């Protein structure tokens, strides 16, 4: 029985907050009676293809052992699954708070094979084992979530002097699951497992797309903490080709998400095309996870920078005309004439919707383009000025220094020196 009602020493709202915080990273948090069987802490999917030997009558208290007060325990079991435990008092009765399971690092296919061998799993169980680990979140020891947990413990016990204890490696020797083969109908169970895995992958992709559409780059740790190669749909035998195929799919999904977030295709096409080229240029399978995260960040930044949600069609078109070619004639009169509106009307609604005047917006974009070209190319300053739509190099230098505090030459030297640090 999970204690969620009438929590006294451990406040009910505190429990809900802790569970929701860890739930954001897909880590279960539960509160248990110490007399419950150890099976209560097993992941639901784990129980779907594993059973605890019927001869085991071990309770949670017997399994974990005696827990001291004001102590945060951690253990990693024989399946590389990590758990945290706390001893609490609920309704004047002892209770055990369980956090987990999670993985401290992604498990490679080779590591899963070794776990299967160590625990004498039959060969036919490997596909289920891989699917099981695909659903376990990865939380590294330096993750901010554990800073939050430590702070929570300080608040709970009203002291920063609580103990952190790693339980013995073999403490779960009594928990040796076996494959539940007698009750399994292979074809039907395989179908159900594949459906669950597919649903999990689609849920994950939808969460990522929603974050990109909102430009929520801060969600990268939350979303990608559980990300591993197990999320990939294995369509071919070559792991690198599989990674490339999934990267292509993800590139398309992120592009559509950014478009939903209000980014015009003129901005999306360039980023999407550059990623498409880089995907095919990948040479190492080990690089694809970081590459996936890089794509997520880039599309989030694009949404934050170029979203046009809330802009009227007239202002949206003016922005597109400016961004499309900074070297063009971008006078207020020209921009207004292109849409058959008066200069005064365009100036008014542009300022209202962007909080910048047309000239301020153009100047900001030109300086930004100049900074990019100065830091990434060896073009002459005069050529960069022309690319930014400024014919007079002296005026360009004066404008650039006013906006950045450095001349173009000083800025180039500054970025070059900092890149070499």
N, C-alpha and C positions, 0 to 999 in steps of 0.2 A: 504493500500500500504506500503510495507516495503522499507524503504529508504536505498539503498545500492550504489546509484550513486551520485557523486558530493558531497560526505560528506566533509565538510570543517572543522568546529570546532572539529568534531569527525572523525578522519582520517579513510578512507576506509580500509586501511591495518590494523589499530588497531582493527576495527570492525571484520574483517576476522580472525585476530589472536585470539581475545576473543571468537568468535564463535567456532573456531576450538579447542581451549583449553577446553572449556566446552563440546564441542561435543565429545571429547575423553571419557568423562564420561556420554555421552548420555543425556546431559542437553541442551535443546534448548536455543538459544540466538537470539532475534529478535528485530528489530527496527520499531516502529509504529508511525503513525500519531495519535495524541490524539483524533481525531474525529472518528476514526474507532470504530466499534461495539465491545463490550467486548468479543464476540465469537472468535476473532482472537487469543486470548491467550490460548484458550482451546486446550488441547492435541488432535491430530488427532484421536487417538483411542477413546478418551473420547467422541468426537463428533459423533463417529460411532454408539454409542448406547445411547447417551444422546442428548437432544435438549434443548435449552434455550427457555423458554416460549415466544410465539410470541408477547405477550403484552409488553415485555421488549425492550425498545428502547435506553437503556443505552449505552452511548459511553464509550470508554476507560478512557477518562479524567474524566467523571462524576463518573465512577465506582471506579477509584483509588483515586480521589480527587486531591486537589492542591498539587503539588510536589515542594519542595523548591530546589534551586540550591545547588550544592556541598553536596548532601545528598544521602546516600544509604539506600533505604527502603527494608524492608523484611516483608512478611506477610505469615501466615499459614491459609488457608481457611478451610471451614467446612468439607472438604474431606481430611484433613491432608496434603494437597499439599502446598509446599512452593514455593514462588516466590521472586525475587529481582527486584527492579525498580530503574531507574535513569532518571532524567529529563535532556534532552540535547537540543542543538540547532543544527539543520541540515539545510544547505542551508538557514540560517537566519530564519528558522521556528522551532517551538517547536516540539520536538519528545520525545518519551518514549522508553527507552531500557528495555526490559523484559527478565529476566533470569529465566527459570523454565518451567515446574514444576519438583520438586524433593522431596524426603522424607528425613526428618532429622534422621530417624531411621527406621529399617524394621518394617512392619506392620504384626502382627500375624493374623491368621484367625479370632480370637475372636475380634480383633480391627476392622477388615473389617466388621464383622457382626454388630458391634456397630455403625459404620458409616452408614451402610445400614439402620439400625433401626432409627437413628437420622434423616436421610433424607427421611424416609418413602419410601424407594425403595421396590418394590414388590419382593416377594421371588424368582421369576423366574429370576431376574436380578443379583442374587448373583454370578453366574458363570461368567458373563461378568465383574462384578466388580472385582473379583479375578484376572481375566486375565488382566484387565486394570492395576491393581497395580503391577502385575508381570513385567510390562514394564517400571515402573517408577524407576529411579536410586535413591539409598540411599547415601546421602552425609552428614556425621555427622558435627556438628558445628565446630569441631577442625580440619577438613580436610584441607590439604594444599591448596586445590582449593580456599578456602576463603581467605587464606593468599595472594594468587595470585590476587584475586579480589580486596582486600584492596590495594595492591600495584598498581594495575591497576588504581584504583580511585585516588590514590595519584599522579600518573603520569598524569592522565586526567585533574585533577583540580590544579595540581602543588602545592599541599599542603597536609600535613598529618593531618590537623585539620578539615577534613570533618566530617559530622554528620552521625551516624548510628541510624536509627529509625525503631522500630517495629510498624507496623500499627495495629489498633484496631482489636481484634479478630472477631468482627461481621461486619467488613467493607464490606464484600462481601454478605450481606444479600439479595441483589437484584439478585444475581446469584444463583438461585435455579433450577438446571436442573430437567427434568422429563424424565422418560423412553420413548424412541421413539418407542412405541409399534405398532402404526398404520401402519408404513411403514416396519415392520419387518416380514420376513418369517422365522420362527424359525429354520426349518431344514437347509435351505440354509445358513442363517446367522451363525448358530452354526458351520457349516462346515467351513465357511470362517474364523471365529474366531479361531477355532482349528488349521487351517492351518497357520494363523498368529502367533499363540503361538508356534507352532512347528518350524516354520522358525526362530523365535526369539531365541528359545532354541538351535537350531542347529548353528545359527550364534554365540551365546555366547560360545558354546562348541568349535567351530572352532577357535575363538579368543584365547581361553585358550590354545588349542593345539599348535597354532602357537607360542605363547609366550613361552611355555615349550620347544618346538623344538629349540628355539633360546636362551634358558636359561635366559629369561628376567624376573627375579624375581622382578625387580622394578615395574612391571606392576600390581602387586597384588592389589593395591588400586584402580587403574583404572578399572580393570576387575571385582573385587568382590564388588565394591561399590554398584552395583545394584543387587547383588546376594541375593536371599531370597528363602524360601521354595516354593515360587510360581513357581520357575523354575523346580521343580520336577514333573515328570510325575506320577500322582496319579493312581497307578495300583491296590493297595489294600487299605482297609479302615484304616489299622493301620499306623499312621504317622511315627512311628519309623521304621517299616518295609519298608515303602516308602523311608525314608532317607537312610537306609542301601542299598536298591536296587540301588538307584541313586549313592551312594558312590561306589558301585561295578562297575557300568558303568563308572563313572569318573576315577576310578583307572585304568581300562582298557584303556580308551582314553589317559590318561596321560602317561601310559607306552608306548603306541604306538607312542605318540608324542616325547617322549624322545629317543626312538629307531630311529625315523626319524631324530632327532638331532644328531645322531652319537654315541649313547651310546650302547655298546655291551650288548646282553641279559644276559651275566654273571653277570653284575651289576644290571640290571633291575629286574631279577628274585627275588633276595633277598629282595629288597625294595617292590616290588609288593606283594610278599607273606606276608611280615610283615604287610602291610596295610590290606590285605585280612583278616588276623586273627583279627586285631584291629576293622575292620568294624563289624564283627559278635559279637565282645565283647562290642559294644556300648550299653549303658543302658539308656541313656538320649537323648531324641529328641533334647534338647536344645544345645547339644554338636556338632551336625553334621555340622553346618556351619563353625565353627572354624576348625573342622577336615578336611573339604574340602579344606580350605585355607592351612592347614598344608601339605596336599598332594601336592598341587600346588608348594609350596616352596621347598619341598623335591625333586620333580622331576626336578625343575629348577636347584637346586644345583647339582644334579646328572649330568645334561647335562654340566654345567659349569666345573665340575670336571673331568668327564670321556668321554667327547666327543672325538671321533676319526676321525671326519671330517678333511680331509686334510692329514691324515697319510697314508703312503704307506702300502700295505699288510704285508710287512716284519716287519716294525716297530710296526704295529698294533698287530701282533701276539706276538712280543716280550713283549709288554706292557701287553697283556693278560696273558702271561705265568708268568710274574712277579707278577701281581695283584692277580692271582688265588691262588698262594701258596708262601707266603714270606719265609716259612721255607725250601723251596726246594733249590737245588743247582742252583744258579742263576748267575754263572760266565758268563762272556762275551763269553767264548769259548762254554759253554753249550748252551746258547741261540742261538749262531750262528750255531752250529752244528745241532740243531733241525730244521733249515730251509735250511740246505745245502748251507750256504753262509760263507764267511770268516769273522773272528772276526773284521778285519780292516774295511771291507765294512759295517758291522752292526754298528760298533762304529761311522763311519762317517755319515751314513744317520740318525741314531738315534739322534745324536747331532744336525744335521741340521734341523730335523723336530720337535724336542721337546725342543730345546735350553738347553738340559741337557745331560750330559754323562750318559751312562747306570748305572755306579756306583752311580752317584748323584741321579738318579731317584730311584734306589733301596734303597739307604740310606734314602731318603725322605719318601718313603712308609713305611719302617720299623719303623722309628721314629714316624710316624703318627699312625701306628698300636699300637705301644707301648703306646703312649699317650692315645689312646682309651681304651686299656685294663687296664691301671693304673687308669683311672678315672671311669671305669664302673664295675670293678671286684675286688675281693680280692686275685687274684692269686699272688703267690710269684714272686718276681722280676726275679728269675732264670727261672721260668716257662714262664714268659712273654718273656724273651730273646729267649727262644727256639721257641716260637710261631712266633717270628720275624726272625727266621733263624740265630740267633747268639748263638753259643755254649758257648762262654767264657763270663760269667756274668760280669767280670771286664771290659772287652773290651766294652760290651754293656753299662755299666754304664758310662764309659768314653765318648763313642760316644753320648749317650743321653744327657749328660751334655754339651757337646760341641755344640749340636744343639739347646738345649732349655735353657741353662743357669742354669738348676737344675738337681740334681741327680734324679733317678726314685722315691726314697722315698720322696724327697722334693716335687716333682711334684704331687705325690699322696696326700700328706698332703695339698698342696696348693689348688688343685681342690676340695678336701673334705671340706675345710674351706669356700671356696667361694660358694659352693653349699648350705651351711647352712646359708648364709647371707640373 
